[in-house]
Amino acid sequence: MVSVRIVRLDLPDKIQVPTGTLEIRVSVSGVRNLFARFSLPVEIRVNNKTSRSFAATLEFEAYAEVFVAAKDLSANTKIGESDVRLEKRRLEKPVANYVRYAENLRGGVLVRDAISGSEITTDSFVAGVVIRPGDSVRVEVQSDNLKIIIKGEARAAGKIGDRIAVKNSQSGAILQAVVIDEGLVKVTF
């Protein structure tokens, strides 16, 4: 959940319009960052005619629980559960830039150092290879309500979400599977 409050709203001193059917139009299409002070055009229409136009200055303050480094972390380090913690922070960037869900970190590798307490943002890590050729993997084979788990061997490297070739250890058949996590792939029929 993101909590937002308006911390600044500058409007003209007096806004007078004739009586009638009132419509207020505001456009945020040109706003790049809702968490920095910005201006936006406001148009007041009465009876389908523009009665008044002006610019309003707004500033929002938003808070959300985001992942931060639980300790100092070095670049090229795989991110593990013990490396991060959730903290409520004031958002300085668009909310999509922050990591708010643990599953988004799975298989991630830092691209730069992160000091303890710093936010883990989407540009601070990349998807890392979690399976390498020759790795033993569990292969989940699923069709409707039937699920079978077999042993396999990875024939290619893969990141979470990649499709790779896997050899069934019992039959020798080569299957195309999706990488789910370290040592786990899934085949769906």
Phi, psi and omega in degrees: 000139177249126176257133185230142173219150177278125178255347178206135175214108179255121178234162174301152183305309181235131176239103180248133178222155178291162178286155180148195178283116187263137175221132178246124180247132179228139179240124177253013185299330181270000183277123182269324182225111181288352183256011171242157179300136181212160176248149176216148181285139177237132179236125176255124180245137175236126182052045177066019177234140178295124180255325183205140174228142178197171177255134175252140177257129182232151171215126178254156172234127183231144179230144177204158173281124180228160178280137175232159178292129180278345180203172176294132181235142181265153175303152180068017177264137174289137181273124177247168181301325182283352181274345185228163174211156177274137176218144175280124183227154172284131181276128179253346182235171174304143186302330180294343179281346183261151176266119184243352183230134184302324183296338178287344180267344184306127178078005183283146177233128181295141177261348176209163179299148176230121179277155181306130179091352180278146180293142173266111181255165184297338179266004181265357178211163177231162176292130180257159177289124180251347177226136179242158178305134180092348179295142171284135181226153169271131180249116174269121177251122185229136174218112184054241183267359181265128178228127179238140177245126180232165176270144178213177178230127180293136177257354181210164175278152179203150173259164178304129181097343178287153174259126180227163175275137180226136178265126175293122184295331181276311186266341184082358180292144176265125181246151172263123185227156178261133179287123180260318181195184177301124176072012182225126175231163183224136175243129180242134177249000000 
